[in-house]
Amino acid sequence: MAALIHCDTHTAIWLFAGEIDRFSEKAVQAIDAGTLMVSPMVRLEMQFLLEIGRINEKPEKIMKTLAADFGIRVCDDPFEAIIQTAETIHWTRDPFDRIIVAHAIRTHAPLITKDAVIRKHYKLCVW
């Protein structure tokens, strides 16, 4: 069975857009070899990005395409447990990052992200 790997929001958006050239070689290898997952918070962040004009596609379409093309599924860990883990993350005030990282922590999984702050604090990041 392939290793479980979480994707940050920008990772999911770049995969949807086919922008593989934006990824490091190590990230591409992880994408090819892993079982990909996202926090439900990724979908909410996509909605926020749509509302402020940073992306042009609805999250529902992005997520359906990612599921079909990459087998990405949404993590269904209990929300209360995720929030308890997120409460222990003190290095960011960004609620999206806190919950996305908390999902990765709870599943003991790497997180594919280019975000330097997350990579500095979550040692299982891949980039």
C-alpha positions, 0 to 999 in steps of 0.5 A, spaced: 500 500 500 502 506 498 504 511 503 498 516 505 500 523 503 497 530 505 496 536 500 496 543 501 491 547 498 496 550 493 498 543 491 491 541 490 490 547 485 497 546 482 495 539 480 488 541 478 491 546 473 496 541 471 502 545 473 507 540 475 513 544 473 511 548 479 513 542 484 520 540 486 522 533 484 521 530 491 514 533 491 513 529 484 516 523 486 511 523 492 505 525 488 506 519 484 508 514 489 503 516 495 496 515 496 493 523 496 489 526 501 486 533 503 483 536 509 476 538 508 479 545 510 483 545 503 476 545 500 474 551 504 480 555 503 479 554 495 472 557 496 475 563 500 480 564 494 475 563 489 471 569 492 477 573 492 478 572 485 485 568 486 482 562 482 476 561 477 474 554 478 469 552 484 472 547 489 467 542 487 469 542 480 477 542 483 475 536 488 472 532 483 477 532 478 483 531 483 479 525 485 478 522 478 485 524 476 489 523 482 485 519 486 485 524 492 480 523 497 478 528 503 480 526 510 474 524 514 478 524 521 473 527 527 473 534 527 473 535 534 480 531 534 483 535 528 481 541 532 484 539 539 491 537 535 490 544 531 490 547 538 497 545 539 500 549 533 502 555 536 507 557 530 501 560 525 495 564 526 492 562 519 486 557 521 487 554 514 494 552 515 493 550 522 487 545 520 491 542 514 497 541 518 493 538 524 490 533 519 497 531 517 499 530 524 493 526 526 494 521 520 502 521 521 503 523 514 507 527 510 504 534 507 506 536 500 507 544 501 512 549 498 510 554 504 516 555 508 513 557 514 509 550 514 516 546 512 520 549 518 515 547 523 512 540 520 518 536 519 514 531 515 513 536 509 515 534 502 518 539 497 
